[in-house]
Structures are given as C-alpha cells and as structure tokens.
Amino acid sequence: MRIELQLAQWCEGKLSLEEVRAAIDSGMRSLSQHRQGFEQTLSGLSEAEASQSWSLRQQCLEGLDEMEELLLEVETAAKEKRRSDFISAADKISRLSPRLDESLQDFTHQILLLRGPTEIPNLNLLLSLNDDHTRYHTDVTRSRFQQALVGEIELVQRTAAALSAKNSDTPTWPALKEVFRAHVQWLERLYSELDTEHGDRTDLVAPLTKTYEDINRLLPAVCAELSDAGQTDLPEVNRLLTTLSEVREGRQSLEPLLAMMEELEDSLERLGEGIGEAPAGTVDERELELLAEALALFMAGLDELYIFDETRDLKALELAETKVREFASVLQYFYLCCDALQRPREEDGLLVTSHLEPVYQAVDDLIQQRVSVDDYLAVLDRFQNHLMSQARKPAVGGFIREIETILGGLGELRRYPEHRHEGPLREGIRLIDGGVKSLRGAVAAQ
C-alpha cells in the first residue's frame, strides 16, 4: 500500500481528481486485504500466542483503523477540493504508512518466533508456507509462498551486496559468500518447484534449512571481522550492536547474541575488579561513575534479552537494543575519559584546572545531549582565549610547540559536532591532555 506519491502528485497538480480518487480506491482495497490477512492470522492464534502478542496486535489494529479513517478523510477532501485538509491528511498517511508496515512485520516476526520450530523467523515463515501449500495446494497458498521466496532472495542479495561493499577481504567472508550463493540457489529451485503441478519439495527443505543455519553461524563472524561495521571504536560493541539488529530483523537467532552478551558481561566484571583493586587515588571518581552507569545499562539490556528469550515479546527486544546502545555510548566515553580525567592539577597559576575542567565537562555534556552545540563551542572559545592570554606571559610564551598541540586538540574537539564520530573527540582530548602535561612539565623545569 503505497499511495503517498499519487497524493503528493495531486497536490502538485500532476494528477486529475479522477486519477487521485482511483489511487485512493486502490489504497482502500489494499488496506482491506491487509486487514483480512491480519484478522485471518488472529483467528489462528493459540491462547498463548494471543496473550503474548496482545500489545502488538492492538497496535496493528489501531494503525489499520487510523489508516482507513485517513483514506476516507483524504478522499472527501479531494472531492470537495479542500486542498489544505487534503495536504494535512496526506501528510499523516505518509507518516503512518511506514509505522503500520513495521508494526505488521513485528507482529509476524513475534508469532513466527513463538511457533518455531527454529529460532529464525524467516525460516519459520517458509516452513509454515510450505506446510500450508502442501496441505491445501491452492493458487493463494502458492502465491503467498512465491512472494515470500522472492522477498528472501532480495534480502540475501542486499545483505551480500552491503557486506561486499564494506570489505571483501575478511577471513570468513568467502565462506559466507558461498553460503549466500547456495542459499539463493536453493530458494530459486524451491520457487521453480511451485510452478509445477505436484512438485516434490521434500529434498529442498533440508538443504535450505542448512544454509539458513550456516548464515546464522557465519554472518556474526563476518560482522565481527569488519572493524568499521559498527558505530563505535570498540569492535566487541560493534559486533553486539550488529547482531542485535540482525535478531530484531529476523535474520539471526538469539543464541549467538546471548553468548556474546554473557561473554561481555564476564569482561566487564573483570574490568570492574581491576579498577577496584587499583591503588587509592589512581582512579578518578568520574571514571567510577561512568563504569557503574555503563554496567547498569548493560545489565538492564541483558535482563530484557532474557525476558525476550522467555516470552518472545518484541517490545523487550527493542528495549534491550535501546539499553545496549546507551551502554555503548557510556562505555566508549568511559574509555575516552580514562586518560583524559588524569588531567593537570592547579600549579603556579598556569593553565589551572579551573579553566580546563569546563572543557572536559562540556565534552561530557555534549555527548549526553545536556548542552547545545553553540554552548559547547563557547566553552572551547573561552578556554582558547585563556590559553592565548597565558601564552603572552613570559613564563609560558616560549613554549610554542606545546601551545600549538593544545590548539590542535581544540580544533579536533570543534570537529566533533559536525561528524558525530568519536575519533576527533578522542584525538582532541589526547592532544590537549598531552600538550598541557608537556607545558606544565617544561615550565616547572625552568
């Protein structure tokens, strides 16, 4: 159901009233088919499936009702030539349509996870459609099966193309690429068998299941080998975020994700123990706060994954992904601050901590979205002005190299709001920290 383009074209005067009304009629028919298919699925739910999918079921029903109301509203506005009302309703349709599609897809994934027999929703869907077509052997069951197979072929081809574009030299990629090729081959053979009157698909289901399982095993390994596959500078976290997305989209089972989370949990516990055993005064209080915050977010995400494992409630999986992404942000900042927080202390009135502290606080606030970009840059400007005033002092002005290093660090920090990548942030703090320490040491040695 995609009528947004036609609605926009009518607003621009590119379609006649008759043409846009025909598009709306087509949209109503498509909506009716979606509703009938959804209600048919609801009627076949077990008591447990109905209970555990209640929230998503209501979300889908409300979305279908809202879409129907909006289509009627836009049809009336077009008929009565109320252009502003038409544009308002068309805009609501364009925003609701992708949300409704996502809700219906999430509902389907949840039911397929609940029904099994595997942990891979896409495979469960094909097995279910194969059973239906074997049992009823109608044009409808054949068409649904063929549409699903075409969707799977396109999905595999898109995934392979995206991974190939990123990096084709990773050790596991050749094996996964071959599995993708075989997987598409089996999908296409299964599709062709559906065109025969009484095609035997028994020999095709087993190898297709095998290729699904191989993809399930190899895909996380390839993502792990792509150092730039994620949103952070931490490969372990990138693998975790990638696998979470794969599970949410139905292309990956839960077991590898849980194994990764539990392994990372052990690593975090060892990190905490190491910091706890550090000599007194060697660990900054802010580091401890950041690590505690990261651990709390991680454990909250892990708890939600355990809930998802028991209930197959996609809301729990979405919440787990949110918590893990928050954990990733805080953990990355923790590592970023481990060295930076060991900053110079006030001494001889030169580049005192009282002037450097706001810079690090502004970095923290910007990452946590507690300060605007303009306010962040204003803090950097104030520190730079202070630095230049210090550079005019005889005791400091001779150390041009150290001052240039600090200025270079400020330049890196200024790049961060534009790129939103941790590289400039990490480099900026490293340069400032190193430059200040070198300057203070050189001044003290005079």
C-alpha positions as CSV (number, residue, x, y, z in Angstrom):
1,M,0.0,0.0,0.0
2,R,2.0,3.0,-1.3
3,I,-0.3,5.9,-2.4
4,E,1.9,8.7,-0.9
5,L,3.4,9.5,-4.3
6,Q,0.0,9.8,-6.0
7,L,-1.3,12.1,-3.2
8,A,1.7,14.3,-3.5
9,Q,1.3,14.5,-7.3
10,W,-2.3,15.6,-6.9
11,C,-1.2,18.4,-4.5
12,E,1.3,19.5,-7.2
13,G,-1.4,19.5,-9.9
14,K,0.1,16.5,-11.7
15,L,-2.9,14.2,-11.3
16,S,-6.6,14.8,-12.1
17,L,-9.3,14.3,-9.5
18,E,-10.4,11.1,-11.1
19,E,-6.8,9.7,-11.0
20,V,-6.3,10.5,-7.4
21,R,-9.6,9.0,-6.5
22,A,-8.6,5.9,-8.3
23,A,-5.4,5.8,-6.3
24,I,-7.4,6.2,-3.1
25,D,-9.7,3.4,-4.1
26,S,-6.7,1.2,-4.8
27,G,-5.3,2.1,-1.4
28,M,-8.6,1.2,0.3
29,R,-8.6,-2.2,-1.4
30,S,-5.0,-2.8,-0.4
31,L,-5.9,-1.8,3.2
32,S,-8.8,-4.2,3.2
33,Q,-6.6,-7.0,2.0
34,H,-4.1,-6.2,4.8
35,R,-6.9,-6.2,7.4
36,Q,-8.4,-9.5,6.1
37,G,-5.0,-11.2,6.2
38,F,-4.3,-9.9,9.6
39,E,-7.6,-10.9,11.0
40,Q,-7.2,-14.4,9.5
41,T,-3.8,-14.7,11.3
42,L,-5.5,-13.6,14.5
43,S,-8.2,-16.2,14.2
44,G,-5.5,-18.9,14.0
45,L,-3.6,-17.8,17.1
46,S,-3.3,-20.1,20.1
47,E,-4.3,-18.8,23.5
48,A,-0.6,-18.4,24.4
49,E,0.2,-16.6,21.2
50,A,-2.8,-14.3,21.6
51,S,-1.8,-13.4,25.1
52,Q,1.9,-12.7,24.4
53,S,1.2,-10.7,21.2
54,W,-1.6,-8.6,22.7
55,S,0.3,-5.3,22.7
56,L,1.5,-5.6,19.1
57,R,-1.9,-6.9,18.0
58,Q,-3.6,-3.8,19.4
59,Q,-1.0,-1.6,17.8
60,C,-1.7,-3.1,14.4
61,L,-5.5,-2.9,14.7
62,E,-5.3,0.8,15.8
63,G,-3.0,1.5,12.9
64,L,-5.3,-0.2,10.4
65,D,-8.3,1.8,11.8
66,E,-6.4,5.1,11.6
67,M,-5.3,4.5,8.0
68,E,-8.8,3.7,7.0
69,E,-10.1,7.0,8.6
70,L,-7.3,9.0,6.9
71,L,-8.0,7.5,3.5
72,L,-11.7,8.4,3.8
73,E,-10.7,11.9,5.0
74,V,-8.4,12.5,2.1
75,E,-11.0,11.2,-0.4
76,T,-13.6,13.6,1.0
77,A,-11.1,16.5,0.9
78,A,-10.2,15.8,-2.7
79,K,-13.8,15.5,-3.7
80,E,-14.7,18.8,-2.0
81,K,-11.5,20.4,-3.3
82,R,-10.3,21.3,0.3
83,R,-6.6,21.5,-0.6
84,S,-5.3,22.3,2.9
85,D,-7.3,19.4,4.5
86,F,-6.1,17.1,1.7
87,I,-2.5,18.0,2.3
88,S,-2.8,17.6,6.1
89,A,-4.4,14.1,5.7
90,A,-1.9,13.1,3.0
91,D,1.0,14.1,5.3
92,K,-0.5,11.9,8.1
93,I,-0.8,9.0,5.7
94,S,2.9,9.3,4.6
95,R,4.0,9.2,8.3
96,L,1.6,6.4,9.4
97,S,2.3,4.1,6.4
98,P,5.9,3.0,7.4
99,R,4.9,2.7,11.0
100,L,2.0,0.4,10.2
101,D,4.2,-1.7,7.9
102,E,6.7,-2.0,10.7
103,S,4.0,-3.0,13.3
104,L,2.6,-5.7,11.0
105,Q,6.1,-7.0,10.3
106,D,6.9,-7.1,14.0
107,F,3.7,-8.9,14.8
108,T,4.5,-11.5,12.1
109,H,8.0,-12.0,13.5
110,Q,6.8,-12.4,17.0
111,I,4.2,-15.1,16.0
112,L,6.8,-16.9,13.9
113,L,9.2,-16.9,16.8
114,L,6.6,-18.3,19.1
115,R,5.6,-21.0,16.7
116,G,9.1,-22.2,15.8
117,P,10.3,-24.8,15.1
118,T,13.5,-22.8,14.8
119,E,14.9,-19.5,16.2
120,I,15.0,-17.9,12.8
121,P,11.7,-16.2,11.9
122,N,12.3,-16.1,8.2
123,L,12.9,-19.8,8.1
124,N,9.9,-20.4,10.2
125,L,7.8,-18.4,7.7
126,L,8.9,-20.5,4.7
127,L,8.4,-23.8,6.6
128,S,4.9,-22.7,7.6
129,L,4.1,-21.6,4.0
130,N,5.4,-24.9,2.7
131,D,3.2,-26.8,5.1
132,D,0.2,-24.8,4.0
133,H,0.8,-25.3,0.3
134,T,1.4,-29.0,0.8
135,R,-1.9,-29.3,2.7
136,Y,-4.1,-27.1,0.5
137,H,-2.3,-26.7,-2.8
138,T,-4.3,-23.6,-4.0
139,D,-3.3,-20.6,-6.1
140,V,-3.5,-18.5,-2.9
141,T,-1.0,-20.7,-1.0
142,R,1.3,-20.8,-4.0
143,S,1.2,-17.0,-4.4
144,R,2.0,-16.4,-0.8
145,F,4.8,-18.9,-0.8
146,Q,6.3,-17.4,-4.0
147,Q,6.1,-13.8,-2.7
148,A,7.9,-14.9,0.5
149,L,10.7,-16.6,-1.5
150,V,11.2,-13.6,-3.7
151,G,11.5,-11.4,-0.6
152,E,14.1,-13.8,0.9
153,I,16.1,-13.8,-2.3
154,E,16.1,-10.0,-2.4
155,L,17.1,-9.8,1.3
156,V,20.0,-12.2,0.8
157,Q,21.2,-10.3,-2.3
158,R,21.0,-6.9,-0.5
159,T,22.9,-8.2,2.6
160,A,25.6,-9.8,0.4
161,A,26.0,-6.6,-1.6
162,A,26.2,-4.5,1.6
163,L,28.9,-6.7,3.1
164,S,30.8,-6.9,-0.1
165,A,30.9,-3.1,-0.4
166,K,32.2,-2.8,3.1
167,N,35.1,-5.3,2.9
168,S,35.6,-8.4,0.9
169,D,39.0,-9.4,2.4
170,T,37.8,-10.6,5.8
171,P,38.8,-14.2,6.6
172,T,35.2,-15.6,6.9
173,W,33.7,-13.6,4.0
174,P,34.5,-16.1,1.2
175,A,32.7,-18.9,3.2
176,L,29.7,-16.7,3.8
177,K,29.6,-15.5,0.2
178,E,29.5,-19.1,-0.9
179,V,26.7,-19.9,1.5
180,F,24.8,-16.9,0.2
181,R,25.2,-18.2,-3.3
182,A,24.0,-21.7,-2.4
183,H,21.1,-20.2,-0.3
184,V,19.8,-18.2,-3.3
185,Q,20.2,-21.3,-5.5
186,W,18.0,-23.4,-3.2
187,L,15.4,-20.6,-2.8
188,E,15.2,-20.3,-6.6
189,R,14.8,-24.1,-7.0
190,L,12.1,-24.1,-4.4
191,Y,10.3,-21.3,-6.3
192,S,10.5,-23.2,-9.6
193,E,9.1,-26.3,-8.0
194,L,6.0,-24.3,-7.0
195,D,5.3,-23.7,-10.7
196,T,4.8,-27.5,-11.3
197,E,1.5,-29.1,-10.5
198,H,2.8,-31.6,-8.0
199,G,6.5,-30.6,-7.4
200,D,8.3,-32.5,-4.7
201,R,9.8,-30.0,-2.3
202,T,10.9,-32.5,0.3
203,D,14.5,-32.7,-0.9
204,L,14.8,-28.9,-1.0
205,V,13.7,-28.1,2.6
206,A,16.6,-29.8,4.3
207,P,19.5,-28.1,2.4
208,L,17.7,-24.8,2.6
209,T,17.4,-25.2,6.4
210,K,21.2,-26.0,6.4
211,T,22.1,-22.8,4.5
212,Y,19.9,-20.7,6.9
213,E,21.8,-22.3,9.8
214,D,25.2,-21.6,8.1
215,I,24.2,-18.0,7.6
216,N,23.2,-17.8,11.2
217,R,26.6,-19.1,12.2
218,L,28.9,-17.2,9.7
219,L,27.2,-13.8,9.5
220,P,28.1,-12.7,13.1
221,A,31.7,-13.8,12.4
222,V,32.0,-11.6,9.3
223,C,30.5,-8.7,11.1
224,A,33.0,-9.2,13.9
225,E,35.8,-9.1,11.4
226,L,34.6,-5.8,9.9
227,S,36.2,-3.3,12.2
228,D,34.2,-0.5,10.8
229,A,30.8,-2.3,10.9
230,G,29.5,-0.5,13.9
231,Q,29.0,2.9,15.4
232,T,31.9,2.9,17.9
233,D,35.6,2.4,18.1
234,L,35.1,-0.8,20.2
235,P,34.9,-3.9,17.9
236,E,33.2,-6.0,20.6
237,V,30.4,-3.4,21.0
238,N,30.1,-3.1,17.2
239,R,29.6,-6.9,16.9
240,L,27.0,-6.7,19.6
241,L,25.0,-3.9,18.0
242,T,25.1,-5.6,14.6
243,T,23.9,-8.9,16.0
244,L,21.1,-7.2,17.9
245,S,19.9,-5.6,14.7
246,E,20.1,-9.0,12.9
247,V,17.9,-10.6,15.7
248,R,15.4,-7.8,15.6
249,E,15.0,-8.1,11.8
250,G,14.6,-11.8,12.0
251,R,17.8,-12.8,10.2
252,Q,19.6,-14.1,13.3
253,S,18.7,-16.4,16.1
254,L,19.0,-15.4,19.8
255,E,21.7,-17.8,21.0
256,P,24.7,-16.1,19.5
257,L,23.6,-12.8,20.9
258,L,23.1,-14.2,24.4
259,A,26.5,-15.8,24.2
260,M,28.1,-12.5,23.2
261,M,26.3,-10.6,26.0
262,E,27.4,-13.2,28.6
263,E,31.0,-13.1,27.4
264,L,31.0,-9.3,27.5
265,E,29.4,-9.5,31.0
266,D,32.4,-11.5,32.2
267,S,34.8,-9.0,30.6
268,L,33.1,-6.1,32.3
269,E,33.2,-7.8,35.7
270,R,36.9,-8.4,35.3
271,L,37.3,-4.7,34.3
272,G,35.4,-3.7,37.4
273,E,37.5,-5.9,39.6
274,G,40.7,-4.5,38.2
275,I,39.6,-0.9,38.9
276,G,38.5,-1.9,42.4
277,E,42.0,-3.3,43.1
278,A,43.8,-0.2,41.8
279,P,45.8,1.8,44.4
280,A,44.0,4.5,46.2
281,G,44.0,7.8,44.3
282,T,44.8,6.4,40.9
283,V,41.2,6.1,39.7
284,D,39.2,9.3,39.2
285,E,35.7,9.4,40.7
286,R,34.2,10.2,37.3
287,E,35.6,7.1,35.9
288,L,34.0,5.0,38.6
289,E,30.6,6.8,38.0
290,L,30.8,6.1,34.2
291,L,31.7,2.5,34.6
292,A,28.9,2.0,37.1
293,E,26.4,3.7,34.7
294,A,27.7,1.5,31.8
295,L,27.3,-1.7,33.9
296,A,23.8,-0.8,35.0
297,L,22.7,-0.1,31.4
298,F,24.3,-3.4,30.2
299,M,22.6,-5.5,32.9
300,A,19.3,-3.8,32.1
301,G,19.7,-4.8,28.4
302,L,20.7,-8.3,29.3
303,D,17.6,-8.7,31.6
304,E,15.4,-7.6,28.7
305,L,17.0,-10.2,26.4
306,Y,16.3,-12.9,29.0
307,I,12.6,-11.7,29.0
308,F,12.5,-11.8,25.2
309,D,14.0,-15.4,25.3
310,E,11.1,-16.5,27.6
311,T,8.2,-14.5,26.1
312,R,9.2,-13.6,22.5
313,D,7.8,-10.2,23.2
314,L,9.4,-7.9,20.7
315,K,9.0,-4.9,23.0
316,A,11.5,-6.5,25.3
317,L,13.9,-6.9,22.4
318,E,13.5,-3.3,21.4
319,L,14.1,-2.1,24.9
320,A,17.2,-4.4,25.1
321,E,18.6,-2.7,22.0
322,T,17.9,0.7,23.4
323,K,19.7,-0.1,26.7
324,V,22.7,-1.7,24.8
325,R,23.1,1.4,22.6
326,E,23.1,3.6,25.7
327,F,25.6,1.3,27.3
328,A,27.8,1.5,24.2
329,S,27.8,5.3,24.4
330,V,28.7,5.4,28.0
331,L,31.3,2.7,27.8
332,Q,33.0,4.4,24.9
333,Y,33.1,7.7,26.9
334,F,34.4,5.8,29.9
335,Y,37.4,4.6,27.8
336,L,37.8,8.1,26.4
337,C,38.0,9.6,29.8
338,C,40.3,7.0,31.4
339,D,43.4,9.0,30.4
340,A,41.8,12.4,30.0
341,L,40.5,12.6,33.5
342,Q,44.0,12.2,34.8
343,R,44.4,16.0,34.0
344,P,46.9,18.5,35.4
345,R,46.3,19.9,38.8
346,E,46.5,23.6,39.7
347,E,50.0,24.8,40.0
348,D,51.8,28.1,39.6
349,G,48.7,29.7,38.1
350,L,49.4,28.2,34.7
351,L,46.5,26.6,32.7
352,V,44.9,25.8,36.0
353,T,42.3,23.0,36.3
354,S,39.6,25.6,37.0
355,H,40.0,26.6,33.3
356,L,40.5,23.2,31.8
357,E,37.7,21.4,33.8
358,P,34.9,23.2,31.8
359,V,36.3,21.8,28.6
360,Y,36.0,18.2,29.7
361,Q,32.6,18.9,31.3
362,A,31.4,20.4,28.0
363,V,32.5,17.3,26.1
364,D,30.7,15.1,28.6
365,D,27.5,17.3,28.4
366,L,27.5,17.3,24.6
367,I,27.8,13.5,24.4
368,Q,25.0,13.1,26.9
369,Q,23.0,15.8,25.0
370,R,22.8,18.1,28.0
371,V,24.2,21.1,26.2
372,S,23.7,22.7,22.8
373,V,26.5,22.8,20.1
374,D,26.7,26.6,20.4
375,D,27.2,26.4,24.2
376,Y,29.8,23.6,23.7
377,L,31.7,25.7,21.2
378,A,31.5,28.8,23.5
379,V,33.3,26.8,26.2
380,L,36.1,25.9,23.8
381,D,36.3,29.6,22.8
382,R,36.7,30.7,26.4
383,F,39.4,28.1,27.0
384,Q,41.3,29.2,23.9
385,N,41.1,32.8,24.9
386,H,42.5,31.9,28.3
387,L,45.3,29.8,26.6
388,M,46.3,32.7,24.4
389,S,46.4,35.1,27.4
390,Q,48.6,32.6,29.2
391,A,50.8,32.4,26.1
392,R,51.6,36.1,26.3
393,K,53.2,35.5,29.7
394,P,57.0,35.4,29.7
395,A,57.0,32.1,31.6
396,V,54.8,30.3,29.0
397,G,55.1,32.2,25.7
398,G,58.4,30.4,24.8
399,F,56.8,27.0,24.5
400,I,55.2,27.4,21.1
401,R,55.1,23.7,20.3
402,E,53.2,22.8,23.4
403,I,50.7,25.6,22.9
404,E,50.2,24.6,19.2
405,T,49.5,21.0,20.4
406,I,46.7,22.2,22.7
407,L,45.3,24.4,20.0
408,G,45.3,21.4,17.7
409,G,43.4,19.5,20.3
410,L,40.8,22.2,20.5
411,G,40.5,22.1,16.7
412,E,39.7,18.4,16.9
413,L,37.1,19.0,19.5
414,R,35.4,21.5,17.3
415,R,35.1,18.9,14.5
416,Y,33.1,16.5,16.7
417,P,29.6,18.2,16.5
418,E,29.8,18.1,12.7
419,H,30.9,14.5,12.3
420,R,29.5,13.0,15.5
421,H,32.3,10.4,15.4
422,E,34.4,9.6,18.5
423,G,37.7,9.9,16.5
424,P,38.0,13.7,16.7
425,L,36.8,13.6,20.3
426,R,39.4,11.1,21.3
427,E,42.2,12.8,19.4
428,G,41.3,16.2,20.8
429,I,41.4,15.1,24.4
430,R,44.6,13.2,23.8
431,L,46.3,16.3,22.3
432,I,45.0,18.7,25.0
433,D,46.0,16.3,27.8
434,G,49.4,15.7,26.3
435,G,50.0,19.3,25.5
436,V,49.1,20.6,28.9
437,K,51.2,18.0,30.7
438,S,54.2,18.8,28.5
439,L,53.7,22.5,29.0
440,R,53.4,22.2,32.8
441,G,56.5,19.9,32.9
442,A,58.5,22.3,30.8
443,V,57.6,25.3,32.8
444,A,58.3,23.5,36.0
445,A,61.8,22.5,34.7
446,Q,62.8,26.1,34.1
